[in-house]
Amino acid sequence: MPAMRVALVHDWLTGMRGGEKVLDAFLEVFPAADVFTLVHAKGSVSPRIEGRPIRTSFLQRLPFSPKRFRIYLPLFPIAVESFDLSGYDLAISTSHCVAKGILPPPGTRHLCYCFTPMRYVWDQRALYLGRGGWRPLSPLTGALSHYLRLWDASSAARVHKFTAISRHVASRIRNFYGRDADVLYPPVDDAFYVPDSTVSPGDHYLVVSALAPYKRVEDAVRACRSLGRTLRIIGTGAEEKRLRRLAGHGVEFLGWRDNETLKREYAACRALLFPGEEDFGIVPLEAMACGRPVIAYGRGGVRETVAAFGDPEPPTGVLYAEPGPESLEQAIRAFEAAGGAFSAESCRARAVRFGRARFLVEIRQMVERFLAEGAPAVIGFPVPSTLDFRP
């Protein structure tokens, strides 16, 4: 039987964030796969990804790309449809924007690992297209959103099977695409993010986040300023100047930090603050893997990763029901009143359940099931009961 040719399709490669860590894990299972992406900033992702053939779209050659490629959002659908996937047996799209809109040729099975349906055009359109660089184009964003919603919904039919990163995202896929999806939780690097016995937790709180509107970092700044608590913020983004103007003397902006520094910052904080709604949220798991609890807005993926009071296992954080600094203030007070209810051991044990080794095994199982369901008739060669994806 000839070796199976695999294409991995990712939205863009301009930094090593949660989605790129997932892509890196897929490449550990499929080390001979080719990578397709809209744009690639060379040297911005892991050696494993950089070491593979990376095929980019025509957006790579346009002015201001890859640094400001988002200005070409209206062209994203055309760009992803331009990829030639002829000769590939399996295409796996890791998608939060347009990667799932590839055009798989006959004989190519398409499995989408979906981070979320495109936020730009569904329930968070105002936060993305109504602010920042899109503000001068606001009269056009309504028409643009309508066009992208139509394309996004119709292109879902090109996916043979969806797998979601959380039950929350599976619900969004059902709502927006009318499709069912299995759930496979992304991995936290529990071998790297570990408790540090040389670091004692301090009295300050920590935020690790891109400084974008939907992350709601402003809630953490306002809550800590109101309570007189110290806050350290790791991250950069378009909101930084505005947040600095809001912050008092007790808020420190650290910019982006390397992973070793990040691990120490997790270990040294009193708790991680997570005020935004995320489809999964790898940062709370990294903090818990380092033995630290989480105070989070209780919508999205954190409901599946953080154990709150009332859950059948020891609590690893506090979840609050309404967005905003006032609700976060109350949650911080509740956390502090709970004293020693949150043990480092419980936080660590909860995070390990979402570890990388588990993810690698479940990727293989997911693909085996997918190919067994339809590969013999579509791809044209028999599928063994246990697949070896390595060359």
N, C-alpha and C positions, 0 to 999 in steps of 0.2 A: 504494500500500500504506500503511495507517495506521501511525503510529509505534508501536513496540513499547513497551508499558507494563511497567515493571520495578519489583518490590518487593525491597528488601534487608532481610533479617530478621537482627538481631543480638541476642545474649542480653541485654545491658544496656549502657548508656552512662553510666558514672560516672567515667571517667578515660581518659587517652590512653596506653594500653599497646599491646602488640604486636597484639592482635586489632583494636583500633580503628585502628591504622595500616593494617592490611589493609583494613578497611572504607573508610577514606579513599581507598585506591587503587582500590577498586571504584567509588567515586563519581567518580573521575576518568574512568573508562571509561563509567560510566552517570550523567552529571551530572543527568539529569532524574528519577532514581529516587526513590521514596518510601522512607523508612526506618521499620521497625517494630522496637520493642524493649520489653522488659518494663518497665524504668524508665529515666529519663533525668534526670541531674543537670545542669541547664542551665549552660552555660559550661564544662563539664568536658572537652569534646573539641574537635577541630580546627574552624576556621571553615568548612571545606568540609562537614563533617557537620552542624554547627549551622545551616548555611544551608539545609538541606533540611527539608521537612515531616517531623517525627518523631512517629509515632503510638505511644503507650505503652499498656500494658495497665492493667487495673483495679488492679494492684499499686501503680501510681504514686499512687493516692489513699488508700492505707491508712496507718495511723499508722506513724511512724518511717521511712517511705520518702521519698526513695531512699537515705538514709544507711545504714539497717540492713535493707534489703529482703531480705537472705539469710535472715532469720528466717522468711520465707514460703516457703522451699524446697518444702514439700509442695504449695503452690499453683502452682508454676511450670508444670507441664504444662497445667493448666486455663487459665492465663493465656496461654500461647503459642497454645493452640488457639482462643482467643477472637478472634484477629485475622481480620478479614474481608478476604480477598484477591480478592474478586470483581472481575473486569474486568482483572486483571493477566495478561499473556501469559507472563511469566517471573518466578519467585520464586527468589532466591538467598539461602540461609541461610548465614551465617558463624557457625559453631556450635561451642561447647565444652561447652554445657550442654543447653539445651532448644530452641534456635532451630530445629533441624532437625525438630522435632515439629509444625510448622505443618500445617494441614489445607488443602492446595491444592485449590481447586474444579476441576471439570471444565474443561479448556481451559487450565489454568495448569501449565506445566512447572516442576518443582522440582529445582534443582541445589544440592547442599549442599557448601560449601567447609568441610571439617571440621578444626577445630583438634585435636580429640581426642574420642573417646567420653567420656561424662560421668565424670570421675574420682571424683566424689562417691560413686558407687555401685558401681564396678567394682574395680580393683586398688588404689586408694588410699583406700578408704572409712575406714579407721582414722585416717588422717592428717587427714581433713576432719571427719568426724562424731564422732570419738572424742575430740576435744580442743576447747579454747576454749569458745565460747558454746554448743556442742552438748553439753558434758559433763553438765550437769544432766539432759538428756533421754536419756541413754545407754540406759535400758531400752527406749526407743521407736525408737532409730535402726536396730535390726535390721529391724523391720517397715517403717520408712520406706524403707530401702535396698532391701528386697525389692520394694516397690511401685514405686519409681522404676526399678529394673532392668527389671521387666516392661514398664513404659511405654516406657523408653528403647529396649529391643530391638524392641518391636512398632511403635513410631513410625518406626523406620528404614525400614519398608515404604512410607512416604509420600514417600520421596526417590526421584526418578527416576534420579539419578546422584550418586555420591559422588566428590569430589576431596579428597585428603588433603594436609596440609602437609608430609609426609615419608613415606619408606618405613616408618619406625617406626609412624606413625599408620595408614598403610594396613594394616599387619599387625594393629593393634588393631581396626580396622573389620572386618577379616575374622574375627577371633576372636570379637568380641562381637556383630556384626550379621550375619555370614555373607554379607557383600557385598564385591565387589571395588571398588577405588578407584584412579583415576589419581593421580599425584603432581604437585603444583605448589608449588614452594618459595615461601614468603612473601618479601617484599622487605626488604632492608636499605637504608636511605637513604644510599647510597654517595656522593651528591652533597653531603650535609651532613657525614657522618662521614668526615673526611679527615685524613691526618697533619698535625701542626702543627709546622712547623719552628722555631717560637719556644719550644717546650716540649721539654726534655730528659727522657727517662725517668729516674725515680728508683729507689730501692731498695725501695719499698713495693709491696705487692700490693693489688688492688682487687676488691671484690665490688659488683655492682649487682643488687639483687634486692629484691622484696617480702620482708618478714621473716615468712614463713609456715613452718610445720613442714616441708612437703615440699621446700622450697628447700634445706634442710640447711646453712644459713649457719653453724650451730653447728660443723660440721666445719671450716670455714675459720677460725673464731675459735679453736678448740682447737688446730688445726695450727699456726697462726702464733704463738700463745702458747707452745706447746711448743718451737718452733724459734727463738723470739726475733725473729721477723720483724714488721715493721710492716704493719698492715692498715687500709685505709680502706673503710668500708661506706657505700654510697649506697642508701637505701631506708628504709621504715618498715613497721610491721605489728605484729600481735599478739605476736610473739616478741621485740620490742625490749627490753622490761624484763628478760626472762630472759637475753637475750644480753649485755646490759650488765653483769649480775651476773657472767657467766662471763668477760668480757673483762678483759684486763690493761691496763696503761698504754699498750701499743703498738697498741691497737685504737681507732680513731676512728670515731664514728657521725656521718654528715653529714646524715642525713635525705634527703628527695627534693630533687633539684637540677634546675634548668632544663637544656634541651638543650645550650646553649652551655657551661655549666659541666661537664656530663657529658662533652662532647667533650674538654675540656681534661683532665679526670680520666683518661679513657682514655689520652690521649697521654702523661700523666705517670707512669703506673704501670709497674712492672717487668713484670707480667703480670696478666691477669684470672683470678681464681679462680671456678670455676663448679661447685660441689659437688653440685647437685641434678640429678635426671633430668627433662629437659624433652622435650616432644614434638617441638619444633624448637629453639627458643632463639635469639632475635634478638640478645640481648646479646653473645654471643661474636662474632657477625658485626660488630656495631658496633665492638667493640674491635679486631678484625682490620682493619676498614676504616680505623681510625686508626693502623694499623701495629703494633699490639701483639699478642703471642701469648697463648694461652689454656691454662690448666691445668684440666682438666674431668674429672668422673666420666664414664667412657666408655660410657654407655648413653643411648638416646634419640637425639634429632636431632643431637647434636654429632658422632656417628659419621659423619654425612653432610656436615657443614660444616667440621669441623676436620681438617686434614691432620696425621696423626701420623707418628712414625718408622716406616718400613717401607712407607708409602704411596708411589705412583710419582711424587709431586711433592714439592717442598720442604716440610718440616714447618712448621706454623703453631701447634703446641701439643703438649702432653703429655696423653694420656688414661690414666686409671688404672682398674683393673678392678673393684675392690671399694669400696663406699661406706664412709665413716668417716674420722675425722681421721688415723688412722695411715696409711691408704693415701694420703691427700692429702699428708701429710708426706713420704712417699717420693717422690711425684710432684714436689713442690717441689724436693727434693734432686736428682732426676734432671734437672729443668729447669735448675737452677743449674749442674749439672755439664756440661750441654751447651753452655754458653757462648754463642757467637755463631751457633748453628745456626739461629736463628729471625730472619730478616731482616724488616724493616718492609716491604720491597717484596713479599716472598712473602706476607705476611699480607694486605696490601692487594689483591694480585692474586686471592687466594682469595676474599675478600669480594665483590669486584666481580662475580664470577660469579653472585651472588645479588642483584644490584642491582634497583632499582625500575623502570628502563626495560625490563629483561627481563621483569619481572612484568607490566607493563601489556600488553606484546605477547602474553604467554602467556595472560592473562585472555581477551583477544579470541579467540585461537585455541581456547581451551577452550570458550567459549560457542558459537562457530561450529560446532564439532564436535558439541556437545550438541544444538543446535537442528537441525542437519542430520540427526542420527540419528532424531529423532522429531517434530520440530515440524510438518512439513507435515500429518501425519495428526491431530495432537492440537490444535495451535493453530489451524489452519484457514486459514493463508495461506502463500504460497510463501516460502522462505528464499533470499535471493540468495547467490551464492557468496562475496561479501565483504560483511559486515555493517558498517554505520555506526551505532554506538550513540549518537552525539551527536545532539541535536535539530537 
